[in-house]
């Protein structure tokens, strides 16, 4: 492949990668993602075994309470807003509430 073709491919990849990384931010700015509200009943949320590392809970957590542990995401309970966003977006169903 010529240098021009390779450069064009790199540019396409950079644009697609940038859009994918910016999508949650843009949706939030456009008002397409509802802001989390404190729940009436305070549940404690925990990420159990079986976490796939899909990043949905991490990306959507409005309080920034979720971080990567040894091999799965972990909820930092002091930062948790108890809104249930992580529970609602978990595709694997490993976020539990008590």
Residue frames as a rotation matrix with the C-alpha (Angstrom) as fourth column:
UNK 1
0.583 0.812 0.000 0.00
0.812 -0.583 0.000 0.00
0.000 0.000 -1.000 0.00
UNK 2
-0.067 -0.608 0.791 1.30
0.511 -0.702 -0.496 3.45
0.857 0.371 0.358 -0.80
UNK 3
-0.850 -0.319 -0.418 2.08
0.522 -0.415 -0.745 6.02
0.064 -0.852 0.520 1.84
UNK 4
-0.768 0.617 0.171 -0.97
-0.566 -0.779 0.269 8.07
0.299 0.110 0.948 0.81
UNK 5
0.061 0.816 -0.575 -3.30
-0.242 0.571 0.785 5.05
0.968 0.091 0.233 1.19
UNK 6
-0.250 -0.251 -0.935 -1.80
0.768 0.538 -0.349 4.13
0.590 -0.805 0.058 4.53
UNK 7
-0.989 -0.142 -0.031 -2.15
0.136 -0.830 -0.541 7.69
0.051 -0.540 0.840 5.78
UNK 8
-0.428 0.903 0.045 -5.81
-0.657 -0.345 0.670 7.78
0.620 0.257 0.741 4.71
UNK 9
0.136 0.436 -0.889 -6.49
0.274 0.846 0.457 4.52
0.952 -0.306 -0.004 6.58
UNK 10
-0.628 -0.439 -0.643 -4.84
0.735 -0.063 -0.675 5.94
0.256 -0.896 0.363 9.70
UNK 11
-0.927 0.313 0.207 -6.97
-0.336 -0.938 -0.085 9.08
0.168 -0.148 0.975 9.48
UNK 12
-0.059 0.948 -0.312 -10.17
-0.424 0.259 0.868 7.03
0.903 0.184 0.387 9.12
UNK 13
-0.016 -0.015 -1.000 -9.22
0.673 0.739 -0.022 4.97
0.739 -0.674 -0.002 12.18
UNK 14
-0.896 -0.365 -0.254 -8.43
0.433 -0.586 -0.685 8.08
0.101 -0.724 0.682 14.22
UNK 15
-0.658 0.715 0.236 -11.79
-0.614 -0.691 0.383 9.63
0.437 0.107 0.893 13.35
UNK 16
0.202 0.747 -0.633 -13.75
-0.121 0.661 0.741 6.48
0.972 -0.073 0.223 14.21
UNK 17
-0.247 -0.393 -0.886 -11.77
0.797 0.437 -0.416 6.02
0.551 -0.809 0.205 17.43
UNK 18
-0.986 -0.137 0.099 -12.31
0.072 -0.870 -0.488 9.63
0.153 -0.474 0.867 18.45
UNK 19
-0.311 0.945 0.096 -16.04
-0.647 -0.285 0.707 9.45
0.696 0.158 0.700 17.82
UNK 20
0.233 0.392 -0.890 -16.39
0.285 0.847 0.448 6.25
0.930 -0.359 0.086 19.85
UNK 21
-0.531 -0.512 -0.676 -14.47
0.790 -0.009 -0.613 7.74
0.307 -0.859 0.409 22.76
UNK 22
-0.991 0.105 0.085 -16.41
-0.123 -0.963 -0.238 11.00
0.056 -0.246 0.968 22.67
UNK 23
-0.464 0.877 -0.123 -19.90
0.123 0.202 0.972 9.48
0.877 0.435 -0.202 22.23
UNK 24
0.001 0.531 -0.847 -20.88
0.960 0.237 0.150 9.27
0.281 -0.813 -0.509 25.93
UNK 25
-0.621 -0.307 -0.722 -19.66
0.560 -0.818 -0.134 12.83
-0.549 -0.487 0.679 26.54
UNK 26
-0.962 0.273 0.010 -21.49
-0.168 -0.621 0.766 14.20
0.215 0.735 0.643 23.49
UNK 27
-0.274 0.909 -0.315 -24.70
0.451 0.411 0.792 12.37
0.849 0.075 -0.523 24.43
UNK 28
-0.119 0.180 -0.976 -24.53
0.983 -0.114 -0.141 13.76
-0.137 -0.977 -0.163 27.96
UNK 29
-0.838 -0.255 -0.482 -23.94
0.216 -0.967 0.135 17.30
-0.501 0.009 0.865 26.65
UNK 30
-0.836 0.549 -0.023 -26.87
-0.185 -0.242 0.952 16.94
0.517 0.800 0.304 24.24
UNK 31
-0.440 0.680 0.587 -29.15
-0.871 -0.162 -0.465 15.88
-0.221 -0.715 0.663 27.09
UNK 32
0.117 0.472 -0.874 -29.68
-0.692 0.670 0.269 12.39
0.713 0.573 0.405 25.69
UNK 33
-0.363 -0.257 -0.896 -28.45
0.445 0.797 -0.409 10.68
0.819 -0.547 -0.174 28.87
UNK 34
0.657 0.669 0.347 -30.58
0.004 -0.464 0.886 11.41
0.754 -0.580 -0.308 31.93
UNK 35
-0.337 -0.764 0.550 -28.66
-0.596 -0.279 -0.753 12.60
0.729 -0.581 -0.361 34.94
UNK 36
-0.355 0.160 -0.921 -28.66
0.543 0.837 -0.064 10.24
0.761 -0.523 -0.384 37.88
UNK 37
0.129 0.462 0.878 -30.78
-0.613 -0.658 0.436 11.18
0.779 -0.594 0.199 40.83
UNK 38
-0.852 -0.369 0.372 -30.34
-0.511 0.426 -0.746 9.99
0.117 -0.826 -0.552 44.38
UNK 39
-0.465 0.688 -0.557 -32.70
0.187 0.691 0.698 7.10
0.865 0.221 -0.450 44.98
UNK 40
0.335 0.682 0.650 -35.49
-0.629 -0.351 0.693 7.24
0.701 -0.642 0.311 47.56
UNK 41
0.973 -0.066 0.219 -34.22
-0.117 0.677 0.726 4.05
-0.197 -0.733 0.652 49.16
UNK 42
0.274 -0.954 -0.124 -30.48
-0.960 -0.279 0.024 3.79
-0.057 0.113 -0.992 49.69
UNK 43
0.999 -0.045 0.002 -29.19
0.045 0.989 -0.142 0.53
0.005 0.141 0.990 48.23
UNK 44
0.170 -0.985 0.031 -25.62
-0.586 -0.076 0.807 -0.65
-0.793 -0.156 -0.590 48.48
UNK 45
0.910 0.131 -0.394 -24.31
-0.413 0.370 -0.832 -1.77
0.037 0.920 0.390 45.09
UNK 46
0.092 -0.876 0.474 -21.58
-0.458 0.385 0.801 -4.36
-0.884 -0.291 -0.366 44.62
UNK 47
0.357 -0.087 -0.930 -19.95
-0.898 0.242 -0.368 -5.80
0.257 0.966 0.008 41.51
UNK 48
0.616 0.002 0.788 -19.82
-0.445 0.826 0.346 -9.56
-0.650 -0.564 0.509 41.96
UNK 49
-0.472 -0.788 0.396 -17.73
-0.126 0.505 0.854 -12.25
-0.873 0.353 -0.337 40.34
UNK 50
0.027 0.435 0.900 -18.28
0.853 0.459 -0.248 -12.65
-0.521 0.774 -0.359 36.62
UNK 51
0.516 0.080 -0.853 -17.50
-0.151 -0.972 -0.182 -9.03
-0.843 0.223 -0.489 35.69
UNK 52
0.625 -0.200 0.755 -16.66
0.742 0.453 -0.494 -8.99
-0.244 0.869 0.432 31.99
UNK 53
-0.320 -0.763 -0.562 -14.86
0.502 -0.640 0.582 -5.64
-0.803 -0.096 0.588 32.07
UNK 54
-0.012 0.407 0.913 -17.22
0.998 -0.051 0.035 -4.18
0.061 0.912 -0.405 29.46
UNK 55
-0.858 -0.512 -0.036 -16.85
0.511 -0.846 -0.153 -0.64
0.048 -0.149 0.988 30.93
UNK 56
-0.132 0.872 0.472 -20.58
0.444 -0.374 0.814 0.24
0.886 0.317 -0.338 30.88
UNK 57
0.659 0.397 -0.638 -20.80
0.734 -0.157 0.661 0.77
0.162 -0.904 -0.395 34.64
UNK 58
-0.196 -0.855 -0.479 -17.50
0.841 -0.398 0.365 2.66
-0.503 -0.332 0.798 34.68
UNK 59
-0.815 -0.142 0.562 -18.49
0.504 -0.652 0.566 4.96
0.287 0.745 0.603 31.81
UNK 60
-0.066 0.921 0.384 -21.99
0.320 -0.345 0.883 5.71
0.945 0.181 -0.272 33.11
UNK 61
0.118 0.101 -0.988 -21.29
0.988 0.084 0.126 6.18
0.096 -0.991 -0.090 36.84
UNK 62
0.582 0.184 0.792 -22.06
0.314 -0.949 -0.010 9.85
0.750 0.254 -0.610 37.55
UNK 63
0.964 -0.186 0.191 -20.12
-0.252 -0.404 0.879 9.87
-0.086 -0.896 -0.436 40.81
UNK 64
0.286 -0.905 -0.315 -16.94
-0.649 0.059 -0.758 8.33
0.705 0.422 -0.571 39.45
UNK 65
0.339 -0.052 0.939 -17.19
-0.896 0.287 0.339 5.63
-0.287 -0.957 0.051 42.12
UNK 66
0.918 0.036 0.395 -16.19
0.053 0.976 -0.212 2.71
-0.393 0.216 0.894 39.90
UNK 67
0.261 -0.893 -0.366 -12.57
-0.954 -0.296 0.043 1.82
-0.147 0.338 -0.930 39.21
UNK 68
0.527 -0.160 -0.835 -10.64
-0.359 0.849 -0.389 -1.17
0.770 0.504 0.390 37.88
UNK 69
0.687 -0.281 0.670 -9.50
-0.615 0.268 0.742 -3.57
-0.388 -0.922 0.012 40.61
UNK 70
-0.276 -0.841 0.465 -7.27
-0.416 0.541 0.731 -6.63
-0.866 0.008 -0.499 40.16
UNK 71
-0.943 -0.057 0.329 -9.38
0.236 0.586 0.776 -8.38
-0.237 0.809 -0.539 37.53
UNK 72
-0.130 0.953 0.274 -12.78
0.926 0.017 0.377 -6.63
0.354 0.303 -0.885 37.62
UNK 73
-0.307 0.109 0.945 -14.40
-0.069 -0.993 0.093 -3.29
0.949 -0.036 0.312 38.35
UNK 74
-0.461 0.101 -0.882 -14.97
0.871 0.243 -0.428 -2.29
0.171 -0.965 -0.200 41.98
UNK 75
0.379 0.645 0.664 -17.40
0.348 -0.764 0.544 0.24
0.858 0.025 -0.514 43.46
UNK 76
-0.790 -0.601 -0.118 -15.89
0.397 -0.356 -0.846 2.68
0.466 -0.716 0.520 45.95
UNK 77
-0.036 0.933 -0.358 -18.77
0.928 0.164 0.334 3.01
0.370 -0.321 -0.872 48.41
UNK 78
-0.246 -0.098 -0.964 -17.67
0.659 -0.746 -0.092 6.40
-0.711 -0.658 0.248 49.81
UNK 79
-0.889 -0.136 -0.436 -18.09
-0.197 -0.748 0.634 7.99
-0.412 0.650 0.638 46.35
UNK 80
-0.770 0.604 0.206 -21.24
0.600 0.575 0.556 6.05
0.217 0.552 -0.805 45.40
UNK 81
-0.826 0.535 0.178 -24.38
-0.538 -0.842 0.036 8.19
0.170 -0.066 0.983 44.89
UNK 82
-0.739 0.536 0.407 -26.66
0.172 0.735 -0.656 5.13
-0.651 -0.415 -0.635 45.30
UNK 83
-0.326 0.604 -0.727 -28.42
-0.795 -0.591 -0.134 6.04
-0.511 0.535 0.673 42.06
UNK 84
0.243 0.425 0.872 -28.54
-0.030 0.902 -0.431 2.54
-0.970 0.079 0.232 40.56
UNK 85
0.531 -0.082 -0.843 -27.04
-0.816 -0.319 -0.483 3.48
-0.230 0.944 -0.237 37.21
UNK 86
-0.564 -0.815 -0.129 -24.44
-0.825 0.550 0.132 0.69
-0.036 0.181 -0.983 37.42
UNK 87
-0.542 0.457 0.706 -27.16
-0.059 0.817 -0.574 -1.82
-0.839 -0.352 -0.416 38.30
UNK 88
0.488 0.857 -0.167 -29.28
-0.159 -0.101 -0.982 -0.73
-0.858 0.506 0.087 35.34
UNK 89
0.543 -0.305 -0.783 -26.52
-0.837 -0.279 -0.472 -0.74
-0.074 0.911 -0.406 32.69
UNK 90
-0.416 -0.760 0.499 -24.75
-0.698 0.619 0.361 -3.99
-0.583 -0.199 -0.788 33.63
UNK 91
0.124 0.411 -0.903 -25.21
-0.928 0.370 0.040 -6.38
0.351 0.833 0.428 30.70
UNK 92
-0.559 -0.435 -0.706 -23.73
-0.215 0.898 -0.384 -9.33
0.801 -0.063 -0.595 32.60
UNK 93
0.511 0.858 0.048 -26.06
-0.217 0.075 0.973 -8.88
0.832 -0.508 0.225 35.59
UNK 94
-0.007 -0.613 -0.790 -23.24
0.720 0.545 -0.430 -9.04
0.694 -0.572 0.437 38.11
UNK 95
-0.804 -0.152 0.575 -24.01
-0.221 -0.821 -0.527 -5.74
0.552 -0.551 0.626 39.88
UNK 96
-0.191 0.727 -0.659 -26.10
0.780 0.520 0.348 -6.55
0.596 -0.448 -0.666 42.92
UNK 97
-0.399 0.116 0.909 -27.96
-0.421 -0.904 -0.069 -4.29
0.814 -0.411 0.410 45.31
UNK 98
-0.396 0.229 -0.889 -28.76
0.754 0.634 -0.172 -4.86
0.524 -0.739 -0.424 48.95
